[in-house]
Amino acid sequence: MPATQHDQSVDAVADALLNKGHISEKTFPQEHFHIVPPVTPGSGTPAVATATAEGTTAAPALPLLFQPFTSKNLTIANRVVVAPMCMYSSKDGFMTDYHLVHLGSFALHGAGLVLAEATAVEARGRISPGCAGIYKDEHIPGLKRVVDFVHSTGGKIGIQLAHAGRKASTKPMHTPEVFGPEEYWNDDVVGPSGGLDFQWDAKHCVPRELSVQEIQDTIKSFGAAAVRADKAGMDTVEIHGAHGYLIHNFLSPITNQRTDKYGGSLENRARFMLEVIAEVRKNFNPAKPIFLRLSASDCVEHLDIPSFEVNQAVQVSQWAKDAGVDVIHISSGGNTALQKVAYSPGYQVHYASRIRKDVPGLPVVSVGSITSGKQAEEILQNGDADLIAAARAFLKHPTFALDAGRDLGVNVNYAPQYFAARYA
C-alpha cells in the first residue's frame, strides 16, 4: 500500500534526526516529545517572610545543600551529585535503554548533577567487557539520547572519562556469564609498570608496561573522548584519577616504578595526569567545566612503604587546578590490595576538607557514606566541601535528593508528573 503524505513527512523527519545523530535508529518524532518542567526538580523554593501582630519575621535562608552552584557555564539547582557508578550493562561500550532509565531517573528525582559511570577512552581501558565506552564515534548517539532526556527534565549531566589501567579486563560484578572469553583482553592490560609484581591480585591480569608512545596515544584518546562528550551535549566531564585506575597508577609509587620522565619524583608521576588534563581542556568546550576525581590516599599508612598520601594529593590538586581543572572530587583508596580503609559515616570528608583548605579557589566534592540531608548540610556548613556526592544512597533511594530536602525542611520542587508525591 502506498505511503500517505503524513507517513512520508514523518519518515523524512526521522531520517533527518538519524542523519544528525540525534537518534540511533529511525523512530517517530512524537516519541521524542517531553514536557519541560516549569522549575527544575530538586530546586528549593525560597521561603517567604511572615507577618504577625508583632511584626515581620524574615524568611529563613535555603540550606546550602539546596542553593545553586555554578562553575563556568554550568549551574546546578542544588549541590547533590550522583557519583559515577559502574553498571556493567554495556556491550562493546554502548549505552543502552538501561542507562537511559538508570541515569534519567536520578535527574527526574531532583539530583543537581548526574555523573555517568566510568566510561572508557579506549576499548582496553574498560574495567570489564560490560563497561561503557566513549572510544568511537558510534557511541555518541546513545550518549546523546541520555543527555537529551536529562536536559528535558531540567537536569544536568556529565560523564567520567576513564582508563582502568592494571585493573582492566575483569569479570563484571554481576552476571559474568553474559560475556564470553573472546570479549576479554587479558594479554593487553597495561599500566605504568608491568610484570607479576604489579598484578593487583590473583584474580586480576598481569599488566605490561606502557611504552612512551603508548602513553602519548592514551593521552590523545582522552582528548578524543572529550570531543565526543561535547558532541553528545555533556555539561561537564570528570577525569577519573582515582580508585587504582590508570591515572592513579601513575600517581602512586606502589604502581609506578618507571625511571623515565613519567616515574620517580611526584612531579614526574603526576606528568601523565597533567598531560591528560591539558589534552581534555584543549578538546572540551572551554565554556564548560572539567571535574577531576582523585584518591587522596592509597590508605597504606599502616605500612612502611612509599605511597600516594594526602600531602602529595594537596600538591597534585594545586597542579590540577593550574592545569585547568575547575572542580575536584575527592575519594580515597583503590590502588592496592594492601589498603586498610576505615569505613564509617563520612569517612572521606577529612580528605576533602584538607584539599579545600589548602587549595583555595578549587571547589571540592565530598563523597563516601553520606546518607542524609542533615549530614550533607553539616559538611557544607563546616566548610569541608562545596558539593556532596552519593552513589549507593542513590541506588537504595533514587529520590535521595528529594528526601534530603524533606530532611532539611525544604520545599523541594518535584517533576510535574510526580507532584502528588509532595503529599505522600
One Martini backbone bead per residue (centre of mass of N, CA, C, O) as a GRO file, in nm:
protein
  424
    1MET     BB    1   0.095   0.035   0.024
    2PRO     BB    2   0.092   0.355  -0.003
    3ALA     BB    3   0.215   0.627   0.123
    4THR     BB    4   0.146   0.884   0.296
    5GLN     BB    5   0.217   1.207   0.352
    6HIS     BB    6   0.254   1.168   0.652
    7ASP     BB    7   0.451   0.932   0.639
    8GLN     BB    8   0.669   1.082   0.478
    9SER     BB    9   0.724   1.311   0.683
   10VAL     BB   10   0.804   1.135   0.919
   11ASP     BB   11   1.035   0.992   0.772
   12ALA     BB   12   1.202   1.249   0.718
   13VAL     BB   13   1.248   1.326   1.012
   14ALA     BB   14   1.388   1.064   1.098
   15ASP     BB   15   1.620   1.088   0.898
   16ALA     BB   16   1.734   1.355   1.006
   17LEU     BB   17   1.794   1.258   1.293
   18LEU     BB   18   1.982   1.029   1.209
   19ASN     BB   19   2.193   1.204   1.051
   20LYS     BB   20   2.251   1.390   1.319
   21GLY     BB   21   2.256   1.183   1.578
   22HIS     BB   22   1.988   1.195   1.771
   23ILE     BB   23   1.948   0.901   1.670
   24SER     BB   24   1.995   0.537   1.642
   25GLU     BB   25   1.701   0.518   1.516
   26LYS     BB   26   1.416   0.493   1.358
   27THR     BB   27   1.162   0.730   1.445
   28PHE     BB   28   0.920   0.898   1.595
   29PRO     BB   29   0.892   1.222   1.697
   30GLN     BB   30   0.683   1.173   1.929
   31GLU     BB   31   0.898   1.007   2.105
   32HIS     BB   32   1.044   1.311   2.174
   33PHE     BB   33   0.847   1.403   2.378
   34HIS     BB   34   0.838   1.679   2.621
   35ILE     BB   35   0.792   1.792   2.947
   36VAL     BB   36   0.870   2.097   3.062
   37PRO     BB   37   0.964   2.212   3.345
   38PRO     BB   38   0.917   2.508   3.520
   39VAL     BB   39   1.098   2.357   3.730
   40THR     BB   40   1.358   2.217   3.881
   41PRO     BB   41   1.422   1.936   4.002
   42GLY     BB   42   1.545   2.002   4.338
   43SER     BB   43   1.459   2.269   4.386
   44GLY     BB   44   1.432   2.543   4.598
   45THR     BB   45   1.188   2.715   4.771
   46PRO     BB   46   1.170   3.003   4.892
   47ALA     BB   47   1.098   3.156   5.153
   48VAL     BB   48   0.873   3.364   5.333
   49ALA     BB   49   0.771   3.616   5.484
   50THR     BB   50   0.619   3.685   5.804
   51ALA     BB   51   0.317   3.808   5.940
   52THR     BB   52   0.257   3.971   6.249
   53ALA     BB   53   0.164   4.145   6.523
   54GLU     BB   54   0.484   4.191   6.588
   55GLY     BB   55   0.565   4.137   6.281
   56THR     BB   56   0.837   4.059   6.073
   57THR     BB   57   0.958   3.754   5.952
   58ALA     BB   58   1.220   3.630   5.834
   59ALA     BB   59   1.335   3.440   5.596
   60PRO     BB   60   1.473   3.156   5.557
   61ALA     BB   61   1.736   3.013   5.442
   62LEU     BB   62   1.867   2.814   5.239
   63PRO     BB   63   2.022   2.553   5.231
   64LEU     BB   64   2.315   2.479   5.088
   65LEU     BB   65   2.219   2.217   4.938
   66PHE     BB   66   1.981   2.426   4.793
   67GLN     BB   67   2.196   2.580   4.648
   68PRO     BB   68   2.335   2.695   4.395
   69PHE     BB   69   2.580   2.597   4.139
   70THR     BB   70   2.881   2.742   3.984
   71SER     BB   71   3.063   2.649   3.673
   72LYS     BB   72   3.082   2.844   3.459
   73ASN     BB   73   2.808   2.730   3.253
   74LEU     BB   74   2.738   2.569   3.516
   75THR     BB   75   2.412   2.516   3.666
   76ILE     BB   76   2.290   2.396   3.970
   77ALA     BB   77   2.015   2.356   4.183
   78ASN     BB   78   2.207   2.174   4.353
   79ARG     BB   79   2.456   1.984   4.572
   80VAL     BB   80   2.371   1.711   4.432
   81VAL     BB   81   2.559   1.418   4.347
   82VAL     BB   82   2.605   1.170   4.114
   83ALA     BB   83   2.799   0.921   4.131
   84PRO     BB   84   2.986   0.714   3.974
   85MET     BB   85   2.853   0.393   3.835
   86CYS     BB   86   2.899   0.076   3.777
   87MET     BB   87   2.686  -0.151   3.563
   88TYR     BB   88   2.757  -0.376   3.354
   89SER     BB   89   2.548  -0.288   3.072
   90SER     BB   90   2.737  -0.330   2.823
   91LYS     BB   91   2.816  -0.331   2.462
   92ASP     BB   92   3.090  -0.218   2.325
   93GLY     BB   93   3.021   0.060   2.508
   94PHE     BB   94   2.719   0.084   2.494
   95MET     BB   95   2.448   0.254   2.551
   96THR     BB   96   2.124   0.199   2.690
   97ASP     BB   97   1.817   0.175   2.815
   98TYR     BB   98   1.924   0.145   3.096
   99HIS     BB   99   2.075   0.421   3.114
  100LEU     BB  100   1.833   0.599   3.067
  101VAL     BB  101   1.683   0.512   3.326
  102HIS     BB  102   1.900   0.533   3.541
  103LEU     BB  103   1.992   0.834   3.492
  104GLY     BB  104   1.711   0.971   3.452
  105SER     BB  105   1.595   0.921   3.740
  106PHE     BB  106   1.776   1.122   3.895
  107ALA     BB  107   1.678   1.376   3.751
  108LEU     BB  108   1.372   1.338   3.806
  109HIS     BB  109   1.465   1.331   4.135
  110GLY     BB  110   1.674   1.603   4.176
  111ALA     BB  111   1.949   1.599   4.082
  112GLY     BB  112   2.184   1.827   4.008
  113LEU     BB  113   2.410   1.599   3.927
  114VAL     BB  114   2.497   1.368   3.669
  115LEU     BB  115   2.731   1.097   3.674
  116ALA     BB  116   2.860   0.898   3.468
  117GLU     BB  117   3.021   0.639   3.430
  118ALA     BB  118   3.295   0.479   3.371
  119THR     BB  119   3.436   0.584   3.055
  120ALA     BB  120   3.608   0.461   2.804
  121VAL     BB  121   3.882   0.569   2.586
  122GLU     BB  122   3.935   0.260   2.564
  123ALA     BB  123   3.878  -0.062   2.522
  124ARG     BB  124   4.119  -0.146   2.728
  125GLY     BB  125   3.989   0.065   2.959
  126ARG     BB  126   3.806  -0.132   3.062
  127ILE     BB  127   3.707  -0.314   3.328
  128SER     BB  128   3.490  -0.446   3.138
  129PRO     BB  129   3.281  -0.569   2.889
  130GLY     BB  130   3.031  -0.400   3.050
  131CYS     BB  131   3.149  -0.126   2.984
  132ALA     BB  132   3.161   0.186   2.908
  133GLY     BB  133   3.205   0.400   2.609
  134ILE     BB  134   3.429   0.667   2.421
  135TYR     BB  135   3.610   0.534   2.150
  136LYS     BB  136   3.366   0.604   1.947
  137ASP     BB  137   3.136   0.760   1.746
  138GLU     BB  138   2.901   0.547   1.786
  139HIS     BB  139   2.844   0.643   2.092
  140ILE     BB  140   2.698   0.921   2.075
  141PRO     BB  141   2.387   0.873   2.041
  142GLY     BB  142   2.345   0.725   2.313
  143LEU     BB  143   2.442   0.958   2.488
  144LYS     BB  144   2.245   1.177   2.380
  145ARG     BB  145   1.987   1.046   2.474
  146VAL     BB  146   2.046   1.087   2.773
  147VAL     BB  147   2.098   1.388   2.773
  148ASP     BB  148   1.824   1.482   2.659
  149PHE     BB  149   1.657   1.380   2.894
  150VAL     BB  150   1.787   1.531   3.125
  151HIS     BB  151   1.731   1.812   3.001
  152SER     BB  152   1.414   1.779   2.994
  153THR     BB  153   1.408   1.797   3.325
  154GLY     BB  154   1.649   2.023   3.400
  155GLY     BB  155   1.908   1.881   3.402
  156LYS     BB  156   2.243   1.755   3.470
  157ILE     BB  157   2.539   1.625   3.279
  158GLY     BB  158   2.803   1.386   3.310
  159ILE     BB  159   3.132   1.234   3.237
  160GLN     BB  160   3.351   0.966   3.290
  161LEU     BB  161   3.687   0.960   3.217
  162ALA     BB  162   3.848   0.639   3.144
  163HIS     BB  163   4.113   0.416   3.279
  164ALA     BB  164   4.192   0.102   3.424
  165GLY     BB  165   4.445  -0.033   3.364
  166ARG     BB  166   4.536  -0.295   3.577
  167LYS     BB  167   4.194  -0.326   3.614
  168ALA     BB  168   4.139  -0.475   3.359
  169SER     BB  169   3.965  -0.737   3.236
  170THR     BB  170   3.718  -0.802   3.416
  171LYS     BB  171   3.472  -0.921   3.587
  172PRO     BB  172   3.175  -0.870   3.646
  173MET     BB  173   2.988  -0.822   3.937
  174HIS     BB  174   2.769  -0.934   3.737
  175THR     BB  175   2.685  -1.157   3.511
  176PRO     BB  176   2.950  -1.297   3.360
  177GLU     BB  177   2.806  -1.502   3.153
  178VAL     BB  178   2.745  -1.290   2.921
  179PHE     BB  179   3.060  -1.317   2.872
  180GLY     BB  180   3.299  -1.411   2.670
  181PRO     BB  181   3.636  -1.483   2.633
  182GLU     BB  182   3.661  -1.301   2.363
  183GLU     BB  183   3.591  -1.017   2.538
  184TYR     BB  184   3.874  -1.022   2.633
  185TRP     BB  185   4.224  -0.863   2.730
  186ASN     BB  186   4.461  -1.009   2.904
  187ASP     BB  187   4.721  -0.925   2.703
  188ASP     BB  188   4.624  -0.585   2.732
  189VAL     BB  189   4.720  -0.497   3.012
  190VAL     BB  190   4.793  -0.177   3.162
  191GLY     BB  191   5.081   0.022   3.279
  192PRO     BB  192   5.349   0.186   3.402
  193SER     BB  193   5.395  -0.103   3.518
  194GLY     BB  194   5.528  -0.442   3.487
  195GLY     BB  195   5.423  -0.750   3.605
  196LEU     BB  196   5.381  -0.946   3.881
  197ASP     BB  197   5.433  -0.705   4.091
  198PHE     BB  198   5.158  -0.550   3.942
  199GLN     BB  199   4.948  -0.728   4.049
  200TRP     BB  200   4.678  -0.699   4.228
  201ASP     BB  201   4.576  -1.006   4.189
  202ALA     BB  202   4.483  -1.329   4.105
  203LYS     BB  203   4.214  -1.199   3.950
  204HIS     BB  204   4.418  -1.047   3.788
  205CYS     BB  205   4.606  -0.915   3.561
  206VAL     BB  206   4.903  -0.890   3.400
  207PRO     BB  207   5.081  -0.625   3.343
  208ARG     BB  208   5.202  -0.397   3.109
  209GLU     BB  209   5.421  -0.172   2.989
  210LEU     BB  210   5.417   0.135   2.884
  211SER     BB  211   5.494   0.319   2.637
  212VAL     BB  212   5.549   0.632   2.540
  213GLN     BB  213   5.365   0.614   2.294
  214GLU     BB  214   5.120   0.500   2.447
  215ILE     BB  215   5.083   0.737   2.630
  216GLN     BB  216   5.025   0.943   2.408
  217ASP     BB  217   4.780   0.791   2.292
  218THR     BB  218   4.609   0.804   2.551
  219ILE     BB  219   4.590   1.107   2.572
  220LYS     BB  220   4.441   1.136   2.298
  221SER     BB  221   4.193   0.970   2.389
  222PHE     BB  222   4.090   1.176   2.590
  223GLY     BB  223   4.045   1.401   2.383
  224ALA     BB  224   3.845   1.247   2.199
  225ALA     BB  225   3.637   1.202   2.425
  226ALA     BB  226   3.575   1.502   2.474
  227VAL     BB  227   3.452   1.553   2.199
  228ARG     BB  228   3.220   1.348   2.228
  229ALA     BB  229   3.092   1.468   2.480
  230ASP     BB  230   3.020   1.738   2.347
  231LYS     BB  231   2.846   1.622   2.114
  232ALA     BB  232   2.642   1.493   2.332
  233GLY     BB  233   2.603   1.743   2.560
  234MET     BB  234   2.779   1.763   2.788
  235ASP     BB  235   2.836   1.966   3.077
  236THR     BB  236   3.061   1.758   3.166
  237VAL     BB  237   3.379   1.635   3.285
  238GLU     BB  238   3.540   1.343   3.439
  239ILE     BB  239   3.844   1.270   3.555
  240HIS     BB  240   3.991   0.957   3.627
  241GLY     BB  241   4.216   0.953   3.933
  242ALA     BB  242   4.109   0.687   4.077
  243HIS     BB  243   4.090   0.361   4.219
  244GLY     BB  244   4.340   0.223   4.052
  245TYR     BB  245   4.372   0.359   3.796
  246LEU     BB  246   4.579   0.482   3.569
  247ILE     BB  247   4.637   0.758   3.700
  248HIS     BB  248   4.689   0.641   3.979
  249ASN     BB  249   4.921   0.457   3.895
  250PHE     BB  250   5.112   0.698   3.834
  251LEU     BB  251   5.102   0.850   4.118
  252SER     BB  252   5.203   0.580   4.242
  253PRO     BB  253   5.480   0.400   4.371
  254ILE     BB  254   5.344   0.119   4.374
  255THR     BB  255   5.273   0.137   4.035
  256ASN     BB  256   5.534   0.339   3.990
  257GLN     BB  257   5.873   0.239   3.847
  258ARG     BB  258   5.982   0.439   3.671
  259THR     BB  259   6.279   0.608   3.490
  260ASP     BB  260   6.138   0.827   3.357
  261LYS     BB  261   5.931   1.111   3.315
  262TYR     BB  262   5.687   0.910   3.456
  263GLY     BB  263   5.894   0.877   3.705
  264GLY     BB  264   5.948   0.906   4.063
  265SER     BB  265   5.867   1.182   4.109
  266LEU     BB  266   5.588   1.357   4.156
  267GLU     BB  267   5.607   1.522   3.899
  268ASN     BB  268   5.634   1.271   3.715
  269ARG     BB  269   5.378   1.111   3.814
  270ALA     BB  270   5.187   1.368   3.724
  271ARG     BB  271   5.224   1.405   3.415
  272PHE     BB  272   4.999   1.239   3.292
  273MET     BB  273   4.763   1.387   3.419
  274LEU     BB  274   4.837   1.674   3.309
  275GLU     BB  275   4.821   1.590   3.008
  276VAL     BB  276   4.529   1.508   3.014
  277ILE     BB  277   4.408   1.775   3.102
  278ALA     BB  278   4.515   1.940   2.862
  279GLU     BB  279   4.369   1.770   2.642
  280VAL     BB  280   4.082   1.810   2.742
  281ARG     BB  281   4.078   2.118   2.748
  282LYS     BB  282   4.140   2.149   2.436
  283ASN     BB  283   3.867   1.956   2.351
  284PHE     BB  284   3.682   2.110   2.534
  285ASN     BB  285   3.459   2.319   2.613
  286PRO     BB  286   3.560   2.621   2.755
  287ALA     BB  287   3.272   2.680   2.903
  288LYS     BB  288   3.327   2.413   3.042
  289PRO     BB  289   3.371   2.208   3.297
  290ILE     BB  290   3.624   2.034   3.497
  291PHE     BB  291   3.665   1.730   3.646
  292LEU     BB  292   3.829   1.556   3.932
  293ARG     BB  293   3.922   1.240   4.032
  294LEU     BB  294   4.057   1.168   4.368
  295SER     BB  295   4.289   0.994   4.550
  296ALA     BB  296   4.424   1.098   4.862
  297SER     BB  297   4.485   0.782   4.918
  298ASP     BB  298   4.615   0.448   4.958
  299CYS     BB  299   4.580   0.332   5.254
  300VAL     BB  300   4.907   0.262   5.389
  301GLU     BB  301   4.995   0.375   5.679
  302HIS     BB  302   5.061   0.083   5.815
  303LEU     BB  303   5.298   0.107   5.615
  304ASP     BB  304   5.654   0.103   5.519
  305ILE     BB  305   5.575   0.273   5.235
  306PRO     BB  306   5.556   0.401   4.947
  307SER     BB  307   5.310   0.662   4.864
  308PHE     BB  308   4.993   0.797   4.825
  309GLU     BB  309   4.918   1.107   4.986
  310VAL     BB  310   4.777   1.393   5.106
  311ASN     BB  311   5.017   1.583   5.055
  312GLN     BB  312   5.031   1.512   4.754
  313ALA     BB  313   4.734   1.580   4.685
  314VAL     BB  314   4.762   1.880   4.725
  315GLN     BB  315   4.967   1.932   4.500
  316VAL     BB  316   4.806   1.801   4.268
  317SER     BB  317   4.560   1.988   4.292
  318GLN     BB  318   4.709   2.246   4.219
  319TRP     BB  319   4.805   2.152   3.942
  320ALA     BB  320   4.523   2.096   3.831
  321LYS     BB  321   4.417   2.380   3.851
  322ASP     BB  322   4.640   2.509   3.669
  323ALA     BB  323   4.553   2.309   3.416
  324GLY     BB  324   4.197   2.327   3.436
  325VAL     BB  325   4.058   2.254   3.689
  326ASP     BB  326   3.737   2.327   3.856
  327VAL     BB  327   3.677   2.039   3.998
  328ILE     BB  328   3.704   1.832   4.295
  329HIS     BB  329   3.690   1.468   4.363
  330ILE     BB  330   3.707   1.315   4.680
  331SER     BB  331   3.881   1.026   4.757
  332SER     BB  332   3.989   0.673   4.811
  333GLY     BB  333   4.178   0.439   4.714
  334GLY     BB  334   4.225   0.129   4.500
  335ASN     BB  335   4.556   0.057   4.445
  336THR     BB  336   4.555  -0.170   4.681
  337ALA     BB  337   4.528  -0.472   4.864
  338LEU     BB  338   4.676  -0.335   5.132
  339GLN     BB  339   4.456  -0.181   5.225
  340LYS     BB  340   4.307   0.044   5.486
  341VAL     BB  341   3.962   0.101   5.546
  342ALA     BB  342   3.765   0.321   5.749
  343TYR     BB  343   3.449   0.263   5.765
  344SER     BB  344   3.227   0.550   5.776
  345PRO     BB  345   3.067   0.816   5.827
  346GLY     BB  346   3.232   1.030   5.630
  347TYR     BB  347   3.539   0.904   5.584
  348GLN     BB  348   3.635   1.142   5.347
  349VAL     BB  349   3.607   1.440   5.448
  350HIS     BB  350   3.898   1.512   5.546
  351TYR     BB  351   4.015   1.528   5.262
  352ALA     BB  352   3.839   1.752   5.147
  353SER     BB  353   3.910   1.963   5.363
  354ARG     BB  354   4.211   1.981   5.300
  355ILE     BB  355   4.192   2.070   5.006
  356ARG     BB  356   4.016   2.322   5.049
  357LYS     BB  357   4.221   2.467   5.237
  358ASP     BB  358   4.501   2.430   5.048
  359VAL     BB  359   4.309   2.499   4.773
  360PRO     BB  360   4.221   2.776   4.682
  361GLY     BB  361   3.949   2.797   4.445
  362LEU     BB  362   3.872   2.480   4.474
  363PRO     BB  363   3.621   2.297   4.429
  364VAL     BB  364   3.455   2.046   4.643
  365VAL     BB  365   3.395   1.699   4.655
  366SER     BB  366   3.208   1.492   4.866
  367VAL     BB  367   3.253   1.138   4.960
  368GLY     BB  368   3.118   0.886   5.162
  369SER     BB  369   2.875   0.796   5.352
  370ILE     BB  370   2.630   0.989   5.252
  371THR     BB  371   2.273   0.965   5.384
  372SER     BB  372   2.188   1.274   5.445
  373GLY     BB  373   2.091   1.595   5.467
  374LYS     BB  374   2.219   1.671   5.741
  375GLN     BB  375   2.501   1.567   5.683
  376ALA     BB  376   2.553   1.735   5.429
  377GLU     BB  377   2.506   2.017   5.555
  378GLU     BB  378   2.732   2.002   5.766
  379ILE     BB  379   2.967   1.988   5.567
  380LEU     BB  380   2.910   2.265   5.439
  381GLN     BB  381   2.901   2.443   5.699
  382ASN     BB  382   3.209   2.356   5.777
  383GLY     BB  383   3.382   2.379   5.499
  384ASP     BB  384   3.455   2.084   5.355
  385ALA     BB  385   3.256   2.162   5.110
  386ASP     BB  386   3.054   2.225   4.802
  387LEU     BB  387   2.984   1.921   4.747
  388ILE     BB  388   2.762   1.628   4.716
  389ALA     BB  389   2.817   1.279   4.700
  390ALA     BB  390   2.637   0.988   4.570
  391ALA     BB  391   2.552   0.634   4.537
  392ARG     BB  392   2.417   0.410   4.713
  393ALA     BB  393   2.191   0.601   4.800
  394PHE     BB  394   2.064   0.602   4.510
  395LEU     BB  395   2.011   0.299   4.485
  396LYS     BB  396   1.820   0.289   4.732
  397HIS     BB  397   1.738   0.615   4.668
  398PRO     BB  398   1.650   0.794   4.394
  399THR     BB  399   1.526   1.027   4.607
  400PHE     BB  400   1.756   1.155   4.778
  401ALA     BB  401   1.731   1.460   4.722
  402LEU     BB  402   1.438   1.492   4.817
  403ASP     BB  403   1.482   1.370   5.098
  404ALA     BB  404   1.686   1.585   5.190
  405GLY     BB  405   1.483   1.815   5.185
  406ARG     BB  406   1.295   1.704   5.397
  407ASP     BB  407   1.512   1.680   5.621
  408LEU     BB  408   1.543   2.020   5.593
  409GLY     BB  409   1.261   2.165   5.523
  410VAL     BB  410   1.222   2.174   5.213
  411ASN     BB  411   1.068   2.315   4.928
  412VAL     BB  412   1.061   2.085   4.691
  413ASN     BB  413   1.088   2.025   4.361
  414TYR     BB  414   0.896   1.854   4.131
  415ALA     BB  415   0.798   1.678   3.901
  416PRO     BB  416   0.499   1.719   3.755
  417GLN     BB  417   0.423   1.406   3.749
  418TYR     BB  418   0.508   1.406   4.087
  419PHE     BB  419   0.335   1.598   4.271
  420ALA     BB  420   0.192   1.389   4.473
  421ALA     BB  421   0.449   1.329   4.654
  422ARG     BB  422   0.417   1.566   4.854
  423TYR     BB  423   0.160   1.395   5.002
  424ALA     BB  424   0.298   1.114   5.110
   0.00000   0.00000   0.00000
